[in-house]
Amino acid sequence: MTDQTTRPGNAPSFADLFTPKLLTVLREGYGVAQLRRDAIAGLTVAIVALPLSMAIAIASGATPAQGLYTAIVGGFLVSLLGGSRFQIGGPAGAFIVLVASTAALHGMDGLILATMMSGVIMMVAGFLRLGTYIKFIPFPVTVGFTAGIAIIIFASQIKELLGLSLTDEPGELLEKLPALWQARTTLTPAALILSAGTVAVILGLKRWRPHWPGMLIAVALAALASALLSLPVQTIGTKFGGIPSGLPAPSLPNFSVDLALQVLPAAISFTLLGAIESLLSAVVADGMTGRRHRSNCELVAQGAANIGAALFGGFCVTGTIARTATNVRAGAHGPVAGMLHAVFILLFMLVAAPLAAFIPLAALAGVLAVVAWNMIERPAIVVLVRSGWGDAAVLGATFFLTIFRDLTEAIIVGFALGSVLFINRMSQNAAVETETPFVGQDAPDRGTEYDEAIAANPEVVVYHITGAFFFGAAASIGSVLDRIQATHKALIIDFAAVPFLDSTGANVIEGLAHKAHGQDVRLYIAAANPDIRRALLTHGVRPPETQYTTTVADALALEAEAAV
C-alpha cells in the first residue's frame, strides 16, 4: 500500500494525506475475526507497556501515574488518528533525558505546558506536510543519538539499581559518575539483588520463553519478594504513595507568557525528537508488514496525542518502536489494537492500582537497564564503522554530543556533518557524472529500458535506478522498491547508472532483501560498481539470498535457469 492514494497526474488531496488509517481499515471491512486479532495484540502490548510506562515516568522525574496517563490517553489518540496501522504510542525511553531536564528546570507545570506546546507545533508541522523531510535524517545520526540516549538512561538508573542513598544526584554524566562513586558505601544489597534478578528473569525468559511477558513477570516477582520478605527497598508506595485508580479530570496547564517562552526550547526539542522517533517507528512497522504509513497524518496524530496527554497531566507521547513491533508480531490487524492497548492499561488502573504500591524501584530500574541495552543497535554500529571514516565520524559526533552536550545539538550537528560528507562525496563524482540526472527527473531513453524477455515475463520485475542513492533519495526510492509483491518470482535492480550509495541507501536495500527473502522472491543486483557492491555486502546483502551480476541480461539468464 502507498502512503496516499492519488489519481495519475493529480496532486494528493487533503483527504489522501490526512485520513486516519482507522477509517481505511473500517472501509476495508471489519468484523469479529479482526476484532479478536486486535484484542489479543492489544492485551499483549498492554502487558509490555504497563511496567515500561511507570519505569520511564519515574526515570523522567514524573510519577508512575503520569506515565500511565500518557500511555492511556496518548496511546489511544495515536491509534485513533494516526497514519500508521500498527503504531503504538506512549512514553518512550528516548525522552527520559529531555523530560527530566525540563521538569528539573521548570517544574511539572513547565513540563506539561511544554508537552502541549510541542503537540501544537507537531500538528502544524504535519499540516504543512513537513513529515516527508524528517525522513531525510541520515542513518548514522539516528543510530548515534539512540545509542547516546541509552547510555544516559543506564547512568540515570545506577542509583536505583544499587539502592544508593544520594540526596542530590547531578544531571550531567561527568558530574553524576563521581557523585555515584562517592555514594558507593550506601549500597543496599537487597536492591542490587532485586535489580539483578529482574534483569536475569527478563533475559532468561526472552531466550527460553520468548512469547511470555518477561518484563511484567519480572516486576511481579520482584514485588512479591519485596512484600513477603519485607525487604528494605524503596517501592512505588513508599516514594509516591501508590497510583490512583482512574484518570483525573482534564484541565489546562498553568500558562503565562514568561513560562511559555522559557519552555519553548524544550517544546521544540520534544517536537524534533518525537517526530523522528514516531516516523522511524512507523517505518519499522512498514518494513515488517509491507504497508505504507502516511507521515504527515502521523505527525498530526502525535501532536493531538501530546495535547491530550498534557490535558490529563501526562507528558511527551511518541511512537515506540519496541511496542509497535510487539503489536505487529502479536498479529494486530489495524489501529483498534493500539486503542485497546490503552483501554487495557486503564482497566489495570481501575482494578489493580493498589498492587502497584509493592513494586520496587530497583525492579523498574532493571527494566530500564534492559531497555537501554536493547536501544544500542550494535550490529548497525559495527556496519557504520566498517563503512568508512565519514559515516563513523557522523556516528561518533552524534553519539558523544548526545552524551556530553545536548540531544538537539547532536542531531543538528550530525545532520550537518552528514550533509557535508554527502557534498564531498558528490563532488568526487561530479566530473564523471555531470550529465547524470537525479532520481525523479526526466532521463533520456536507454537501450536497456525495454527488453522482450522482461516484457514477456510479468513475474520478473526490473528497476533501473538513476543517480546517487543517498539518504535524501532513500525514502522515494524505497517507496518504489517496496512495491514488490509475493506474486513476483524475481526482482532485478539495475545499478548501472548509480554513482554512489551511502549507508542509508544500503540499509534500504538490506530491508528489501530481507522482505524478498521472506516472500521467496529472488533478488538480483545488476551492474553495481565495486564501491556500491562493497557497501551492500557490508550491510549484509549477500549471496545466496542476493545474486550479483554484471548486467541485467546476465540476471535474466540466471533467473531463466532458476525458474526451470
C-alpha positions in Angstrom: 0.0 0.0 0.0 1.2 3.5 -0.7 1.4 6.5 1.6 -1.5 8.1 -0.2 -3.9 7.3 -2.9 -3.9 9.6 -5.9 -5.2 9.7 -9.5 -2.4 9.8 -12.1 -1.4 13.4 -12.8 -3.1 14.8 -9.8 -1.5 16.1 -6.5 -2.7 14.2 -3.4 -5.8 15.8 -1.8 -6.1 16.7 1.9 -8.1 13.5 2.4 -5.5 11.5 0.7 -2.8 12.7 3.1 -4.7 13.1 6.4 -7.4 10.3 6.5 -6.6 8.2 9.6 -5.7 4.6 9.0 -8.5 3.6 11.3 -11.0 4.8 8.6 -9.1 2.9 5.9 -9.3 -0.3 7.9 -13.0 0.1 8.7 -13.8 0.8 5.0 -12.0 -2.5 4.1 -14.4 -4.4 6.3 -14.0 -5.0 10.0 -15.6 -8.0 11.7 -15.4 -10.3 14.7 -12.3 -12.1 13.4 -10.4 -8.8 13.0 -11.5 -7.6 16.5 -10.3 -10.8 18.0 -6.8 -10.4 16.5 -6.7 -6.7 17.6 -7.8 -7.6 21.2 -5.1 -10.3 21.6 -2.5 -7.9 20.2 -3.7 -5.0 22.3 -3.6 -7.1 25.5 -0.1 -8.3 24.6 1.2 -4.8 24.1 -0.5 -3.5 27.3 1.3 -6.2 29.3 4.6 -4.9 27.9 3.7 -1.2 28.2 2.4 -1.4 31.8 5.8 -1.7 33.6 7.6 0.4 30.9 5.3 3.3 31.3 5.8 3.5 35.0 9.6 3.0 34.8 10.0 5.7 32.1 7.9 8.1 34.1 9.9 7.6 37.3 13.2 8.0 35.4 11.9 11.2 33.8 11.2 12.8 37.2 7.5 12.3 36.9 5.2 10.0 38.9 4.3 6.4 37.7 0.7 7.6 37.4 1.7 10.2 34.9 3.4 7.5 32.8 0.1 5.5 32.8 -1.9 8.6 31.9 0.5 9.2 29.0 0.2 5.6 27.8 -3.6 5.6 28.1 -4.6 9.0 26.6 -1.7 9.4 24.2 -1.7 5.8 23.1 -5.4 5.9 22.4 -5.2 9.1 20.3 -2.2 8.0 18.3 -4.0 4.9 17.1 -7.4 6.7 16.7 -6.0 9.5 14.5 -2.7 8.1 13.2 -1.4 7.5 9.7 0.0 4.0 10.6 -2.0 0.8 11.0 0.2 -0.5 13.7 1.8 2.4 15.6 1.7 2.2 19.4 2.1 5.5 21.2 3.2 6.2 24.8 6.1 7.4 26.9 9.4 6.5 25.4 12.9 5.9 26.8 14.4 8.3 24.2 12.6 11.2 26.0 13.9 10.5 29.5 16.8 12.9 29.3 14.8 15.8 27.9 11.7 15.3 30.1 13.9 15.0 33.3 15.9 18.2 32.5 12.7 20.1 31.6 11.0 19.0 34.8 14.1 19.9 36.9 14.4 23.4 35.3 10.8 24.4 35.0 8.8 22.1 37.3 5.9 19.9 36.5 3.8 22.8 35.2 6.5 23.8 32.8 6.9 20.2 31.6 3.1 19.8 30.9 3.0 23.2 29.2 6.0 22.2 27.0 4.3 19.0 26.1 1.1 20.8 25.0 3.1 23.4 23.0 5.0 20.5 21.4 1.7 19.0 20.3 0.6 22.2 18.7 3.9 22.6 16.8 3.8 19.0 15.7 0.3 19.3 14.3 1.3 22.5 12.5 4.3 20.6 11.0 2.0 17.8 9.9 -0.5 20.1 8.2 2.5 21.9 6.5 3.5 18.5 5.2 6.9 18.6 6.8 6.8 14.9 7.7 8.4 14.0 4.4 11.5 15.9 5.2 12.0 14.3 8.6 12.7 11.1 6.7 15.9 12.7 5.4 17.7 12.2 8.8 20.9 10.2 7.9 21.1 6.6 9.3 24.3 7.2 11.3 22.6 10.1 13.1 19.7 8.0 14.3 22.0 5.2 15.4 24.3 7.6 17.2 21.7 9.6 19.2 19.8 6.4 20.1 23.0 4.8 21.5 23.8 8.0 23.4 20.4 8.2 24.9 20.8 4.5 26.0 24.0 5.4 27.9 22.4 8.3 29.7 19.3 6.2 30.6 21.5 3.5 32.1 23.6 6.0 34.0 20.3 7.6 35.4 19.3 4.2 36.8 22.6 3.3 38.6 21.3 4.9 41.8 18.2 2.7 41.9 20.0 -0.4 40.6 22.4 -0.3 43.5 20.0 1.2 46.1 22.3 4.1 46.8 21.5 6.9 49.1 22.1 10.1 47.2 20.0 13.2 48.0 21.2 15.5 45.2 22.0 13.5 42.1 23.6 15.6 39.3 22.1 15.5 35.9 25.3 15.8 33.8 27.1 12.5 33.2 30.5 13.8 34.1 29.2 15.1 37.4 26.9 12.1 38.0 29.5 9.4 37.9 31.8 10.9 40.6 28.8 11.5 42.9 27.6 7.9 42.5 31.1 6.7 43.2 31.2 8.7 46.5 27.9 7.2 47.5 29.1 3.6 46.9 29.2 2.8 50.6 25.4 3.3 50.9 24.8 0.3 48.5 21.7 -1.7 49.5 22.2 -5.4 48.9 18.5 -6.1 48.7 18.1 -3.5 45.9 21.1 -4.9 44.0 19.7 -8.5 44.2 16.2 -7.4 43.1 17.5 -5.4 40.1 19.9 -8.1 39.1 17.2 -10.7 39.5 14.8 -8.6 37.3 17.4 -8.4 34.5 18.1 -12.1 34.8 14.4 -13.1 34.6 13.8 -10.8 31.6 16.8 -12.1 29.7 16.1 -15.7 30.6 12.5 -15.6 29.5 13.5 -13.8 26.3 15.8 -16.7 25.5 13.8 -19.7 26.7 10.2 -18.5 26.7 10.2 -15.6 24.2 6.4 -15.4 24.0 6.0 -14.8 27.7 5.7 -11.2 29.0 9.2 -11.2 30.6 9.1 -7.6 31.9 5.7 -7.9 33.6 6.7 -11.3 35.2 10.0 -10.0 36.4 8.4 -6.9 38.0 5.6 -9.0 39.6 8.1 -11.5 41.1 10.2 -8.6 42.5 7.1 -7.0 44.0 6.1 -10.3 45.5 9.6 -10.9 47.0 9.6 -7.3 48.4 6.2 -7.7 50.1 6.7 -11.2 51.5 10.2 -10.6 52.8 9.7 -7.0 53.9 12.9 -6.0 52.0 14.4 -2.6 52.9 14.0 -1.1 49.5 12.1 1.8 48.0 8.8 1.0 46.3 6.2 2.9 44.4 4.2 3.0 47.6 6.9 4.4 49.8 8.0 7.0 47.3 4.8 8.0 45.5 2.1 6.6 47.7 0.9 4.2 45.0 -1.1 5.1 41.9 -4.7 6.4 41.6 -7.4 4.0 40.4 -8.6 6.1 37.5 -7.9 9.1 35.2 -8.0 12.6 36.6 -10.4 15.2 35.2 -8.8 17.0 32.2 -7.6 20.5 32.8 -5.4 23.1 31.1 -1.9 23.6 32.3 -0.8 26.7 34.1 0.0 29.3 31.4 1.9 32.5 31.3 3.9 34.2 28.5 7.1 34.1 30.6 6.8 30.4 31.3 5.9 29.7 27.6 9.0 31.5 26.4 11.1 29.6 29.0 9.9 26.2 27.9 9.8 26.9 24.1 13.3 25.4 23.5 12.2 22.2 25.3 8.9 22.1 23.3 10.9 22.4 20.1 13.2 19.6 21.3 10.2 17.4 22.1 8.8 18.1 18.6 12.0 17.2 16.8 12.7 14.1 18.7 9.1 13.0 18.8 8.7 13.4 15.0 11.9 11.4 14.3 11.1 8.7 16.8 7.5 8.3 15.6 8.3 8.2 11.9 11.1 5.8 12.5 8.7 3.5 14.4 6.2 3.8 11.6 8.9 2.9 9.0 9.9 -0.2 11.1 6.2 -1.3 11.1 6.1 -0.7 7.3 9.1 -2.9 6.9 7.6 -5.7 9.0 4.2 -5.7 7.3 4.7 -4.3 3.7 2.2 -1.5 4.4 2.9 2.3 3.9 2.2 4.9 6.6 1.0 8.5 6.0 3.8 10.5 7.6 2.0 13.9 7.8 -1.1 12.3 9.2 1.0 10.5 11.7 2.6 13.9 12.8 -0.9 15.4 13.3 -1.9 12.4 15.4 1.2 12.6 17.5 0.5 16.3 18.1 -3.1 15.6 19.1 -1.8 12.9 21.4 0.6 15.2 23.2 -2.1 17.8 23.7 -4.4 15.1 25.1 -1.8 13.7 27.4 -1.0 17.2 28.7 -4.7 17.8 29.5 -4.6 14.8 31.8 -1.3 15.6 33.5 0.8 13.4 31.3 4.0 14.2 29.4 5.5 13.5 25.9 4.0 10.9 23.7 5.7 9.3 20.7 5.6 6.2 18.6 7.5 3.4 20.3 9.5 1.0 18.2 9.6 -1.9 20.6 5.9 -1.8 21.4 4.9 -1.3 17.8 7.0 -4.3 16.8 5.3 -6.3 19.5 2.0 -5.2 18.2 2.8 -6.5 14.7 4.3 -9.8 16.0 1.1 -10.3 18.1 -1.0 -10.3 14.9 -2.7 -7.0 15.0 -5.0 -6.2 12.1 -5.1 -2.4 12.5 -5.3 0.7 14.8 -8.0 -0.9 17.0 -5.2 -2.9 18.6 -3.5 0.2 19.8 -6.7 1.7 21.1 -7.5 -1.5 23.0 -4.0 -1.5 24.5 -4.8 1.9 26.1 -8.1 0.5 27.3 -6.4 -2.5 28.9 -4.0 -0.2 30.8 -6.9 1.8 32.0 -8.6 -1.4 33.3 -5.4 -2.2 35.2 -5.6 1.2 37.0 -9.3 0.7 37.8 -8.8 -2.9 39.1 -5.3 -3.4 40.3 -3.9 0.0 41.3 -3.3 -0.9 45.0 -1.0 -3.7 43.9 1.4 -1.3 42.2 2.4 0.1 45.5 4.5 -3.0 46.2 6.6 -2.7 43.0 10.3 -1.9 44.0 12.0 0.9 42.2 15.0 -1.4 41.8 12.9 -3.7 39.6 11.8 -0.9 37.4 15.4 0.2 37.1 16.3 -3.3 36.0 13.6 -3.0 33.3 15.1 0.3 32.0 18.6 -1.2 32.1 17.4 -3.9 29.7 15.6 -1.2 27.6 18.8 0.8 27.4 20.8 -2.2 26.3 18.3 -3.0 23.6 18.3 0.6 22.3 22.0 0.3 21.3 22.0 -1.0 17.7 25.2 -2.9 18.0 25.2 -4.5 14.5 24.4 -1.2 12.9 27.3 0.5 14.8 29.7 -2.2 13.5 28.5 -1.8 10.0 28.8 2.0 10.1 32.3 1.9 11.5 33.3 -0.5 8.7 31.6 1.6 6.1 34.3 4.3 6.2 35.6 7.2 8.2 32.8 9.5 7.1 29.9 7.5 8.5 31.9 6.7 11.5 32.6 10.4 12.1 28.9 11.3 11.9 28.0 8.4 14.2 30.7 9.3 16.7 29.9 13.1 16.8 26.2 12.4 17.3 26.9 9.9 20.0 29.3 12.0 22.1 27.3 15.2 21.7 24.2 13.4 22.9 26.0 12.2 26.0 28.0 15.3 26.9 26.2 18.2 25.3 22.5 18.3 24.2 20.3 16.0 22.1 19.0 18.7 19.8 22.5 19.9 19.2 23.7 16.4 18.5 21.0 15.9 15.8 21.7 19.2 14.2 25.5 18.7 14.1 25.1 15.1 12.9 22.8 16.1 10.1 25.2 18.9 9.1 28.2 16.6 9.1 26.2 14.1 7.0 25.3 16.8 4.5 28.9 17.9 4.3 30.0 14.3 3.8 27.5 13.9 1.0 28.6 17.1 -0.7 32.2 15.9 -0.6 31.3 12.5 -2.0 29.2 14.0 -4.8 32.0 16.4 -5.7 34.3 13.4 -6.3 31.8 12.1 -8.8 30.9 15.3 -10.5 33.4 15.1 -13.3 32.3 11.6 -14.3 28.5 12.1 -13.7 28.0 15.6 -14.9 25.1 14.6 -17.2 23.5 12.0 -14.9 20.0 13.2 -13.8 18.8 12.8 -10.2 16.1 10.3 -9.2 12.7 11.6 -10.3 13.9 13.8 -13.2 13.3 13.0 -16.8 16.1 10.9 -18.3 17.0 10.2 -21.9 15.9 6.8 -23.3 18.4 4.0 -22.7 18.8 0.9 -24.8 18.2 -1.4 -21.8 14.8 0.1 -20.8 12.9 -2.3 -23.0 13.7 -6.0 -23.2 11.5 -8.5 -24.8 12.4 -11.1 -22.2 11.3 -8.7 -19.4 8.1 -7.7 -21.1 7.1 -11.3 -21.8 7.6 -12.4 -18.1 5.3 -10.5 -15.7 6.8 -12.5 -12.8 10.1 -10.7 -13.2 10.4 -7.1 -12.2 13.3 -4.9 -13.2 14.1 -1.5 -11.7 16.7 0.9 -13.1 17.9 3.4 -10.5 19.4 6.6 -11.9 21.5 9.0 -9.8 23.0 9.0 -6.3 21.3 6.6 -3.9 21.8 8.5 -0.6 19.7 9.4 2.4 17.9 12.2 0.6 16.7 9.8 -2.1 16.2 6.7 0.1 12.6 7.5 1.0 11.4 8.0 -2.6 13.4 5.1 -4.0 12.4 2.8 -1.1 8.7 3.6 -1.6 9.0 2.3 -5.2 11.1 -0.7 -4.5 8.8 -1.7 -1.6 6.0 -2.4 -4.1 7.4 -5.9 -4.6 4.5 -8.5 -4.3 4.5 -12.1 -3.3 3.2 -12.9 -6.8 6.6 -11.9 -8.3 9.2 -14.5 -8.6 12.3 -12.3 -9.2 13.3 -8.7 -8.7 16.3 -7.2 -10.6 17.8 -3.9 -9.5 20.0 -2.2 -12.1 22.7 -0.1 -10.5 24.4 0.8 -13.8 23.6 4.5 -13.5 24.1 4.8 -9.7 27.5 6.6 -9.0 27.2 6.5 -5.2 25.4 4.6 -2.4 25.5 5.7 1.2 24.7 3.7 4.4 21.1 4.8 4.4 20.6 3.6 0.8 22.3 0.4 1.6 20.0 0.0 4.6 17.0 0.3 2.3 18.3 -2.4 0.0 19.1 -4.6 3.0 15.4 -4.2 4.1 14.2 -5.0 0.6 16.4 -8.1 0.5 15.0 -9.3 3.8 11.4 -8.8 2.6 12.2 -10.5 -0.7 13.7 -13.5 1.0 10.6 -13.7 3.3 8.3 -13.8 0.3 10.5 -16.3 -1.7 11.3 -13.6 -4.3 14.8 -14.0 -5.9 16.7 -10.7 -5.8 19.5 -9.8 -8.3 21.8 -6.8 -8.1 23.0 -5.9 -11.5 25.9 -3.7 -12.7 26.8 -2.4 -9.3 30.3 -0.8 -9.2 32.9 -2.1 -6.7 32.2 0.5 -4.1 28.5 0.0 -4.2 28.9 -3.8 -4.1 31.2 -3.5 -1.1 28.8 -1.2 0.7 25.9 -3.7 0.1 28.0 -6.6 1.2 29.0 -4.8 4.4 25.3 -4.2 5.2 24.5 -7.9 4.9 23.1 -8.0 1.3 25.0 -11.2 0.5 24.6 -14.4 -1.6 22.9 -16.8 -1.7 19.8 -14.7 -0.8 21.0 -12.0 -3.2 22.9 -12.6 -6.5 25.2 -10.1 -8.1 25.5 -9.9 -11.9 27.4 -7.8 -14.4 24.4 -6.8 -16.4 20.6 -7.1 -16.4 20.9 -9.6 -19.2 23.0 -11.9 -17.0 20.5 -11.6 -14.2 17.7 -12.6 -16.6 19.7 -15.6 -17.8 20.3 -16.7 -14.2 16.6 -16.3 -13.4 15.6 -18.3 -16.5 17.8 -21.1 -15.3 16.4 -20.9 -11.7 12.8 -20.9 -13.0 13.3 -24.2 -14.9 
